[in-house]
Amino acid sequence: MSRTALIENVTAMLQDAGFLVSERCAIRPKSFDVAARRGEELVLLKVLGNVDAFDAATGREMRRLGEYLSATPMVVGMRTRDEELKPEVVYFRHGVPAIHPDTAFDLFVEDVPPLIYAAPGGLYVNIDGDLLSETREQQDWSLGKLASELGVSRRTVSKYEDGMNASIDVAVKLEELFDRPFTAPMDVMEGAEEVRDAEPTPDPPEADPDDEHVVGVLTRAGFTVHPTIRAPFNSVSEDEERRGRDGAKLLTGHSEFTPSAEKRARIMSSLGQVTQTRSVYFVEDNARRESVKGTALVSCEELAETDDPEAVRDLIRERAAEPGEA
């Protein structure tokens, strides 16, 4: 299956599951292909045939965007260089969960989260340690007896009860011994943080020198600007006066107003609908228009004519569509 067909299939699946899906980000650079929202759930999806093509720089960018936009970054793919991805298993690439389309179907359409994840050494599950401890005590089993049955040390059993994850073989043995499952599903919509290595959000990149003027204007207007390097927009900015409220975040672009810039502005508008942000494109020349599909167009000449932070905010609000609207 071609990558284009795979993206189309994933998009159709999300729509069938009740997600609002953005226009495909068919421009470069791009760290993700589509954004999708259902209620409070927001996902940034990269769709690949081979998930090994997902590099570290893209992983860092997607994790930063997940933090800025309160979204879950995720990869949907078919295989690695060595094998097909297994359904019902969560893999990780540079801190981002990666799943097979069948796993995505179970998660998004059937509302059945995966139980198994891949890590160095094999496949593992998340053990409900409190349930294991309670069941062991109800059956009047000592740590030593359970350890002997599992073929592990008493210390290892104690770690299972404290929340350490276990191999699939151990999980199966536990279910056979006590006639009940002890595995807990992974919250993939939270990035499966309970099973992946904890890593802080990567440091942001430096702003492009060509964007310094725009960054300066937005900063003086009370925005915190988060530059991007592999997104369909130059930055995600947050209005400090409206932090945590609807309309506080802004997707921004900056360049001459070319056909490519117009296409980017349309994509930013679609992304704004899904991420519930406003979008604005700062143009070096006179665009002779005030917006593109809800993305505000503001010339750098207009910016130079005002030092009033509130006037900058008003200009963006007047021309940009309301968050979530086309």
N, C-alpha and C positions, 0 to 999 in steps of 0.2 A: 504494500500500500504506500502511495506517495505521501510525503509530509503534508501537502495541501489537503489531500483527502482525509488524512488523519485529523487535522485541525477542524475540518468541516464536520466530521463525525462527532468529535468531542464537543464542538459548539452546539450541534443539534441535540446531543444528549443533555447538556446543561439546560438548554431551553425547554426540553421535555420535562426536566426536573423542576421547572419553575424559576430558573435563574434569568435575570436580565443580563445579556451578554453584549459586550462592546463590539464595535467593528474591529476586525483583525488589524493588528499593528503591522501593516505590510510596508514598513519603511525601515531604514537602518540609521543608526544602531537601534537595536531593540533587545531588551532583556527578557520580555515576556510577549506572548502572542495575543492574548485576550484577557480582559478583566470580566468577572462575573459576580453578580450580587443576587442574593436571595434573603430578604429581610436584613438581619444584621450580619449575615455571612458575606464576606467579600474575599474573593480569591483572585490571585494573579497567576495565570497559567502559562507555562512554557510547554509546548507540545513538540516532541522529538521522536523520530524513529529509533535512534540510538541515544540513550541517555548519557553515554560517555562523552557526547559532544557538548554537554553542559559544563562549561569551564568555571574555574574558581572566581574569575572576575564577574561573571554573570551571576553566580551564586551570591556574591557579596552585594551586588546591586539589588537583586531581588529581595534579599533580606532587609536591606535598608529601606526599600520601597514599602515592604510589608510593615515596617515600623512607622514610617511617615504617614501611610494611608490606613493604618489599622486593618491590614489585610493579611491573608495567609498566602505566602508564595508556595507554588507547587509545580512539579514536573509530571507530565503524563507521557509515557513512552512505551515502546514495545520490547526493547532488548538492550543488552550491553554488547560489547564486542564478543563476549564469550558465550552468552546464553540469553534465552528469552526471559523477560521479567515474569515472575510467577504471580498469578492472580492471588489476591487476598494477602499479599505481602507488601510492606512498605520498605522501600530502599531509601538511601540518603545520598545526595550529591551536594557536597560543599555546604552542608547544613540545611539543605532544602529537601523535603520529602518528595520521593519519586514513586509513582505507582503505574501499574498496567491499566489500560482502558477498562478492562473488566472490573478491576478494583474500584476505579472511578465510578463506574455504573452502580456498583453495590453501595458506595458511599453516598453519591448524590441522588440517585433515583430510588434505590431500595432502602436508603437510610440505615445501612448496615456497615459500621466501621470495621476496618481490618483488625485482626488480633495479632498478626505475626509481623515481625520486622527483621530485616537482614542487617547483620553487623559482622565485623571480622570474626571468623570462627564458625559461622553458620546462621541458623534461623532461631529467633528467640521470641518469647511472649512476655507480656506484662503480668506478673502474678499479683493477685489481691492478697497481700500479706496478712491483713487483719482477718480475712475470711479463713485463710490457711491456719493461722494460730488458733482461732476460735474452734475450727473443726477438729484440729489435732487434740485440743484439750477436751472437747466433748467426747471424743473417742478414747480418751485416757491414754493417749500415746505420748511417750516422752520424745524429746528432741533426738535422743540417741536411737530410739526404735525407728523413727521416721528416716533418720539419716541412713541407718542400715538398710532399710527397704529401698531407698533411692540410690544407694551406693555412693553417698557423698559424706562429708564431715558434718558434725553437729553444728559447727560454726557456719557452714554453708546454709543449712536449714534455717538457722537463726537469721541469716541475711535475707533469705527468701521472705521470712515473716516481717522483716524490716523494710521490705519493698524492693529488694534486688530482683531483677528479671531472671528468667530461667530459659534453658533450652527447651525446644519442643518435646524432646524425649522425656525430660523431667516433668513437663506439664502433663503429658499423656500418662506417665506413671502415677502422678498425684490423682488424676481423675479416676484411674483404675482402682487405686487404693481406697479412696473415699466415696467413689461413685457419684462424683459431682465435679463440675469444672471450676477451676480457680483463675482462669485467664480473664483479664480485663481489657476491653477494647481500647484502642489508641485514639486519642482526640486529634485526628489529622488536621481538623479545621483550626487547631491551635498550633499547627506546625509539628505535632507529635513530640512536643518538648519533653514529655515524661520518659521518652526512651532514647532520644538522640543526645549526643554530647552537648552540654550547655556551653554556648558560646555567646559573647556579647555582640551587640549589633556592630558591624564593621564601621570603622571611622569613615566619614564622608570624604569624597574627593574634593580637590580644590576646584573652585569655579573657573570656567574657561575665561582667559583674559579678555576675550571679546565681550563677555557678559558682565564685566565688572561694573559698568555704568548702570545697567539694569538692576544688578544686585544692590548697588549702593542706594538707588532710588527706593527700591522695595524695603530695604533695611530702615531707611529714614522714615518711611511710611508706617513703620511698626511691624513689619513682617520678619519672621525668622526664615531664612532662605536655605534650603537643603539642595545643593547642586547634585545633578545626576550625570552619568557619563554613558549609560547604555539604555536610556529610556526614550520614548517618543516625545519627551519634553525636556527642557533644560534644567528644570528644578521643580521641587515641591515647596511652596512657601506657606507659612502659617501666620495668620493675623493674630498677634499676641493679645489684642483687645477682645477677640472673640474665641480664644483658645477653648477647645472642647465643645464648641457649638457648631450648628449647621452653617456652612458657608465660610468657615474659618480657614479652609485650606484652598490653595490656588495652584493649578498646574500652569507653568509658564514656559513659553518658547521665545526665541529671539533670533532673527536673521533678516536679510532682505526679503521682501515679499515676492517670492518666486512661485511657480506652480508647485514645486516641492514643498514650500512653506505652507501654501494653501492646503495641500493634502494633509500635512502634519497638523494644521489647525483643525481640520475636520475630524481627524482621529482623536485629537485632544478633547474635542467637544463630546464625542462618543464616550471616551473614557470618563469625562466629567459626569455624564449621566449616570454611569455605573458606580463611580467612586464617590458620588455626591459632593463634588468639588466644582468651583468655578474654574474657567481656563482663560488665559490671556496670552496673546502673541504680540510681542514687541517687535516692530518692524523698523528697519533703518531708513526706508524710504516712505513716501506717502502712499498708503494702500488704497486710498480713495473709497474705503468701505469702513464700516464701524465694527463688523463682526463677520465670522464665517461659521455658520451652523451653531451659533451660540458661543463660540470662542471670541472674546473681545479682541479687536485689533487696535493697538495704541502705537503711534509713531514715537520714535525716540525724540523727535522734535517737540512733540507735545509734552513729553516728560521734562525736557530741558526748559520749558516755559513756566514750570511751576515748581516751587519749593514747599508747597503746602501738602503735608502728608495726607490730610483728609481729602484734598482735591484728587489725589492719586487714587485713593480708595473709591471715591465717588465715580470717577471716570471708569474704573473697572466694573463697578456694580451696574452702572448705566448700560454698558455695552455687552456684558457677559450674561449668559442665561443663568437663571437661578440654579443652585445645585440640584441635580437630578432631573432637570428639564432639558429638552432639546432646544 
